Amino acid sequence: MRWHPLRRCIRRIGYRLAMLRWRLGIETDRDRERVERFERALADLPETDRAIFLTARRDGLSFVEIARRLAIPIPEVQARFAHALEQIARALGD
């Protein structure tokens, strides 16, 4: 079965648009909404919890390094990180 030339052209354009969106990192509306919920959840965290979460995830520091940097006990760092994860997961619906 042969494809109609117009259908083939539309399919090719759709493929190119999908690849362009992927290369440019353009998210779908659902992705944008999820990012907004994440940012709100992060903003709602207590300052110390937010700092611990970002330092661990973004900077890749261990709990020991974070505890030294913030001058707080390691178990407190672990508890605050767990609290931050719970709050973010709840906000994202995971």
N, C-alpha and C positions, 0 to 999 in steps of 0.2 A: 504494500500500500504506500502510495506516495503522499507526502505532505503537501498541502496547498502552499504556494509560495508565501502568501500572507501569514499563514500560521507559522511557517518556518521563521519568518522575519520577526514576528512577535515573540516567539520562543527564544530566539537569539538575543533580542533586546532585553527580555526578562532575565536571561542568564547574565548578561553583561551588567545589568543594574544590580543584581544580587552580588556579583563579584566586586563591583565598585563599592557597594555598601559595606561589604566585608573588609575590603582593603582600607577604607576610610574609618572603620570602626563605628559606623552609624548604627545605633541601637534601634530596636523597635520601641513602640510606645510602652509595651509591657516592661522592657528592660529599663527604660527611663523612669517609670513609676517605681520599680524596685530600687533603683539607685536613690531616688528621692526619699523613699521610706528608710533606706539605710542611713542616709545623711541626717534625716530627722532623728532617728534612733540614736545616732552617734552624738548629735547635739544635745539630746535629752539626758545623756549620761552625766553623772557627777564628773567634775573636772579631773580628778585623780584617776577614776576608772577609764575615762576617755584617753588620758595620757598613757596609761599602762597599755590599753588595747592598741593604740596607734604605734607606740614604741615597739611592742612585740610584733605586730603584723607588718607595719610599714618598714621599720628599721631593722627588724629581725633580731632584736636583742633577746637574750634569755631572761628568765625570771630573776636569776641571780644578778645579772647586769642591771636590770631595771631597779631591783631592790637597792643596789649600791647607788645608782644614779639618783633615786628619789629618797634615799635614806629611810626606808621602811622595811619591816621584816619580810622575808621571802613568802611565808604563808599568807600574809596580807596581800601581796602582789598576786599570788595565785587566786585567792578568793575574789579579789576585785576584777581580775581578768575573767574569771568564770561568770561573775555577775554581769559584766559587759557583754559576754557572749550570749547569755540567757536573754538579756534585754533586746539585743539586736535580732536574735533568732525569733523572739516573740513578735517583734515589729515586722519582720519579713514573712511571718507566717510559716516558718519552717519547723 
